[in-house]
Amino acid sequence: MEHILLSASLAFLITFFAIPIVIQVAKDKKLFDEPDERKVHKTVIPTLGGLGIFAGFIIATLMGVPSTTELQYFGAAAIVIFFLGLKDDILILSPSKKFIGQLVAAGIIIKFGGIVLNDMHGFLGIHEIPRVASIILTIFTIIVITNSFNLIDGVDGLAGSLGVLTTLVFGVYFYFAGQLTYAVMALALTGSIIAFLIYNFSPAKIFMGDTGSLLLGLINSILVIKFINIAGNSASNFYLESAPAIGFSILMIPLFDTLRVFTLRILDRRSPFSPDRTHVHHFLLDLGFTHRMITFTCVSANMVFIALAYFLRNLGTTSVIGILLVSAFTFIGVIYYSRPKTKAVAQKDKAVAGTNSTIIKPRKILSLAPESVEVE
């Protein structure tokens, strides 16, 4: 317990004192997130909050976890994602290059970290699956979850608050399951995010950027796969029936929203990474919700999904996941059809226009001197 408290506290303190420095450096070097027609903020805001989150998380985890074989590989994968996000926040990275970087990180986690989904625990009647299928499923899981926190990061405090909820739940579970390494990882990240949220709640002084959101997604992907493997094992210290369904429910809002949006874009013959305004937080903005109201609504809904999965776990993995999906579609449907009609039509027109035009994003260049000129 001492290791966990030390790590969470250290992560909080490092991030809390690092963020103001990051804000000042970002302002000096003019590293801002500029508003456009899709974004909800109207002023330029620094985007490198992920630097503070990463520093707090990695130092606290290394200090709090006894030397373990898998931790070094998780750290290596996190560093790959960190530099991937950092480059995208500063210079903008193409979706294909981001995808390749995420594949590299996933490969490290699977090959060397031993994090693999090899049992479906009765979902659709499937239990143990072949090695090749398990690797493909694990890669898909890691990539989708890694991107889910990046895509849900659309209003102040939302991705961070969901990250606090997910890592806190995983951390508490791993503590009672006797998995010290994963408990420290989860709660160290919780401490870092809480410190970051002090500066990120509306009106935000800084955004986490891809540097932070991709890191949140990567660590949560490791935690949920390990959770399914441990909780679904009847010989473990803390066995839970329908472990995959419970793991899905913990990440319900970011994961379901990402899968829904990716599916809609693919059906519309667009890249799943193409920008639009079809995320749940965009629908809530159309209803006139403030950033704090959106964050409270999404986090509360996610807590309801977790409780639903936990109390219905005896029904079996397939039934619980089915109930969760029906509940999630109902939640999104009520929000979507409650929007003002004028905004719904305007959004549809924008989406159509976006598919027939090319958007050129300005490059963000790191200024090395106060008087240097930015070239577009």
C-alpha positions, 0 to 999 in steps of 0.5 A, spaced: 500 500 500 505 504 501 508 503 494 501 505 491 500 511 495 507 514 494 507 513 487 500 516 486 502 522 491 509 523 487 505 523 480 500 528 482 506 533 485 510 532 479 505 533 474 502 539 478 509 543 478 510 541 471 504 544 468 505 551 469 512 551 466 510 547 460 504 553 459 510 558 460 514 554 455 508 553 450 507 561 450 514 563 449 515 558 443 507 560 441 505 552 441 498 553 441 492 549 439 488 554 434 481 554 434 477 552 427 470 550 425 470 544 429 473 546 435 469 549 441 474 553 444 475 560 441 482 562 443 489 559 442 491 555 448 497 551 449 497 543 447 503 540 451 499 538 457 501 531 456 508 533 457 507 534 465 502 527 465 508 523 462 513 526 467 509 524 473 506 518 471 513 515 468 517 517 474 512 515 479 511 508 476 519 507 476 519 509 483 513 505 486 514 498 482 519 493 484 523 491 478 519 487 473 520 484 467 514 487 463 514 494 466 520 495 462 517 494 455 511 498 458 515 504 459 518 503 452 511 502 449 509 509 452 516 512 450 514 511 443 507 513 444 510 519 447 514 522 442 509 520 437 504 525 440 509 530 441 511 530 434 503 531 432 502 536 437 508 540 435 509 539 427 502 535 425 503 528 424 499 524 418 494 519 420 498 513 417 504 515 421 501 515 427 498 508 426 504 505 424 507 508 431 501 505 434 502 498 431 510 499 434 507 500 441 502 495 440 507 490 438 512 491 444 506 490 449 504 484 445 511 481 444 515 483 450 510 485 455 506 478 454 499 482 454 495 478 449 487 477 449 487 469 448 480 467 451 473 470 450 470 468 456 464 465 453 462 471 449 458 469 443 460 462 445 467 462 444 473 461 449 480 460 448 482 462 441 488 461 436 494 464 437 494 468 430 487 470 432 488 473 439 494 477 436 490 480 431 484 481 436 489 484 441 492 489 436 485 491 434 484 492 442 490 496 443 489 501 437 482 502 438 483 504 446 489 508 444 485 512 439 479 513 443 481 517 449 484 522 443 478 522 440 474 524 446 478 529 448 474 535 445 471 539 451 475 541 457 476 536 462 472 530 459 478 526 457 482 527 463 475 526 468 474 519 464 481 517 465 481 518 472 475 514 473 478 508 468 485 508 472 482 509 479 477 503 478 483 499 475 487 501 480 483 499 486 481 492 482 489 490 481 490 492 489 485 487 491 487 482 486 494 482 489 497 485 482 502 491 485 505 493 478 498 494 475 495 497 481 501 502 481 501 504 474 494 505 474 494 509 480 500 513 478 496 515 472 490 517 476 495 522 480 498 525 474 491 526 471 488 529 477 494 534 477 493 536 470 485 537 471 486 543 476 489 546 469 484 543 464 477 544 467 473 550 464 476 555 462 482 551 460 489 553 461 492 548 457 490 541 453 493 535 454 494 534 446 496 527 443 501 527 447 497 526 453 491 523 450 495 517 446 498 515 453 492 515 457 489 510 451 495 506 451 496 505 459 488 503 459 489 498 453 494 495 457 490 495 464 483 492 461 487 487 457 490 485 464 484 486 467 480 481 463 485 476 463 486 476 471 478 477 473 476 472 468 481 467 471 477 463 476 484 461 480 485 469 481 484 472 488 479 476 485 475 473 480 469 476 476 464 473 472 463 476 465 470 479 465 470 482 458 463 485 459 466 489 465 472 491 462 468 494 456 463 497 461 469 501 464 471 504 458 464 504 455 464 512 453 470 513 450 470 506 447 463 506 444 463 513 442 470 511 438 467 505 435 460 508 433 464 514 429 469 509 426 463 505 423 459 511 421 465 514 417 467 507 414 460 506 412 460 513 409 466 511 405 471 516 409 477 515 413 475 513 420 480 518 422 477 524 418 475 529 422 467 531 423 462 533 429 459 526 430 462 525 437 457 525 443 460 531 446 458 535 440 451 532 440 451 535 448 454 542 445 448 542 440 444 541 446 447 547 450 451 544 455 457 547 458 464 543 458 463 542 466 456 539 464 458 535 458 464 532 463 459 530 469 454 527 464 459 523 460 462 520 467 456 519 470 453 515 464 460 511 464 459 510 472 452 507 471 455 502 465 460 500 470 455 498 475 450 495 470 455 490 468 458 489 475 451 487 478 448 483 471 455 479 471 452 473 472 448 473 466 454 471 462 459 475 458 454 475 451 448 478 455 451 483 459 455 486 453 448 486 449 445 490 454 451 495 455 450 496 447 443 497 447 443 502 453 449 505 450 445 506 443 439 509 447 443 514 451 446 516 444 440 516 441 436 520 446 441 526 446 442 525 438 434 526 437 434 531 442 438 536 439 435 543 435 433 541 428 437 547 425 443 545 428 442 538 426 441 540 419 447 545 419 452 539 422 449 534 416 451 540 411 458 541 414 459 533 414 457 533 407 461 539 405 467 536 409 467 530 404 468 534 398 473 539 400 481 539 402 482 542 409 490 544 409 492 545 416 497 550 418 504 547 420 506 548 427 513 550 428 517 550 434 520 557 434 528 557 436 528 565 437 523 570 439 524 574 433 523 568 428 518 568 422 513 562 422 512 559 415 506 556 413 
